[in-house]
Amino acid sequence: MDEILKYFPNLTDIQKEQFAKLDFLYHDWNEKINVISRKDIDALYTKHILHSLGIAKIMKFEPGTYVLDVGTGGGFPGVPLAILFPETRFYLIDVIAKKIKVVQGVVDALELKNVKAEQMRAENVKGDFDFIVSRAVTNMPDFVSWVKTKIKKQQKHALKNGILYLKGGDLTEELAAFPKATEYNLADFFEDEFFETKKVVHLPLKFVV
């Protein structure tokens, strides 16, 4: 929790309380339904929560923004982002029902009114979104093929509508087909060595469709 406050010092009391509750909630749910590896659950705030919030170092979502989180797993990056941006609407999807059960349990416990969670394939999602976020569920070409028709044309941010993707390692080959993709190194924002190879990739709308 100290890490969250270090990098996001302007949280409201409600947000601090919600972030603090995540430790108990995920440990509790992980005993019933294993959605986070044993070695990672003890590093929850660094490897999952703060990692998810890396997107917030690149993008400050405006009120009324619609965000789709594809392959959310246990709720990352969607749940931490929903806490940080309470006036942004988040739609969290995953194909695995038990993962969505965990997400819904966490969302209910935190009383997050800006989150909808559903078992759903990305290809079957109806509607469109300002941004689509995810944490390395697949390679970028496949991910783009899933979501390229689901991004709004109308802009409300300086950063163009599109994909915000959390990935690690050398992405040169994977992004070769997307010359307008921008990589942001999370090591520029967070000190922990975990972030040395971690990035946020922004792929704007007009180069997706």
N, C-alpha and C positions, 0 to 999 in steps of 0.2 A: 504493500500500500504506500510506503514511503516513496517508492520509485514513481508511482503515479503522481503524487503531490510534487515531487521534484520537477517533473517535466510539464505538469499541468497544475500550476499553483492557484489558479483562479476558479477552482471548482466551488459550486454552492454547497451548502451543508447537506442537501438532499443527495447531490452527486457523490459527495464523500461517503455518505452512508451506504449508497448503492454499490460503489466500488468496494467498500470494506466488506460488504456481505458476500461478494463473489467467492471469497476464499472458502467460507463454510459451505455455500451452496454447491460449488463444483466438487469439493471433497465429498460431500454428502451424496450427490447424484452419482459420482464416479464409483462409489461403493456398490450402487445398484446396477448402473449401466455404464460400462467402461467406454467413455468417449475421449478421454485424455490418457496418454500413456503414463505408467507408474512413475517413470523418471521425470516426466514433464509436469505432473500435477503439483509437485513441490516447488516448481519454478513458474507457477501459474501467472504471477503478475508480470514477469519478464517475458516469458516465451509465448504467452497467449494474449494477455490483456494489453500490455504495453506494445507488443508487436502489432496488434490490431489497431491501436491508436496511432501507429505510424502514419496511417492514412490522414489523420487529423493534422499532422505536421505539413501535409501537402495541400489539403483541402479543408476549408471551413465551410461546412454546409449551411446554406441560408435556410431560414424558416420556410417550410412548405416544400422543401426538396424531397423527391422520392428516390429511394435507394434500394436496389435489389442486391441481396447477398446470396450468391450461388455456391452451393456446397458448404453450407455454414457449419456443418459438423455439430459441435457442442454450442455454437453461437458466436463463432469468431470469423470475421471481425465485427459482425453486426451488433452483438449485445454491448460491448464496450463503446462502440460508436453511438449507439442509441442512448446510452447514459449521457455521453458528452454532448449530444445534439438532440435535446428533448423535443424540439420543434420540427425535426426532420422525421419523415415516415420511412420506416425500414421494413422490408419484406424479406424474411429469411427462409430459404428453401434448402432442402436436402432430400435425396432419394431414399434415405434410410430412416424409417419411422421412429426407431428408438432414439435416434439423435434429436429428432424434432420433439420427442417427448421430454427430453432433458431441457432443450431450449425453452419450451413452453413452461416447464416447471420453474426455470430461472426467471423468465419474464414475469410470470404470475407473482413470484415471491418478491420481486423488485417493484411490482406495480408499474411496469413500463407500458404506458398507453400508446406509445408510438411504434410498437412492434407487432407484426403479424408473422407467425411461423407456420409453415405448412410442408407436408411431404409432397414434393413436386419435382419433376424434371425441368430443367431450365428451358428446354424446347417447348414445353407446354404452358409456360407462364403467359397470361394474358395481360395486356396493358404495356405501357412504356415508362421509362425511368430516366431521371437526370443522370444518374451514375449507377454502374454495376460494379460491385466490389467482390473480392474473393481472395482466399489464401491458397494459391498454388494447387487447385484441384486437378488441373491438367495442363498440357502445353498450350501456349497462347493461340496457335492456329485453330485448335479444336474448340477452345473456349470462345473465341470470336465467332465461330460458326454457330455456336449455341445461342448467342445473345445479340447478334448484330442487328436484328430487327426490333429490338426492345428499348432503344434509346431515343429520348425525346429530341425533337429538332430545336425547340425553343430554349435559348440560353438564359441562365440567370446568374452564372458565375464567370469570373475571369478565366478560369480553367475550363476548356471546352468540355461539354457533355461527352461521356464515354466510359471507359473501363479504368478502374483503379485496382491494380492487381499486386498483391504481396507475393514476392518471389525472392529466391536466393540464388547466389552463384553467378556464373558467366552466362548471360542471356543473349550473347551476340548471335548465335545461330538461330535460336528460337524467335528472335525479333527481326530477323533478316527481311521478312516479308512486310514488316511494318516500320518503314523508315521514319515516320513521324511520331513513333513511340518515344516517350521521355522516361529515363530511369532516374530515380531519386534515391540516393544512398542513405539508409536509415542511420548509419554510423555518423552522419553529419548532425544528427539530432539527439541520439542516445549513446551514452558512453559504454554500456555493457558490451563485452566482447561478442556476445550472441549476435549483435547487430552488424558485425563487421562485413558480412557478405549479404545482408538482407536489404531488399530494395522495395520501393513502390514504383510500379510501372504505370504511367498514364498513357492511354491510347485514346485519342479523341475521336468523336463520332464520325466525322467526314472521311476518316481513313479506315473506318470499320465496315461501312456499308458499301 
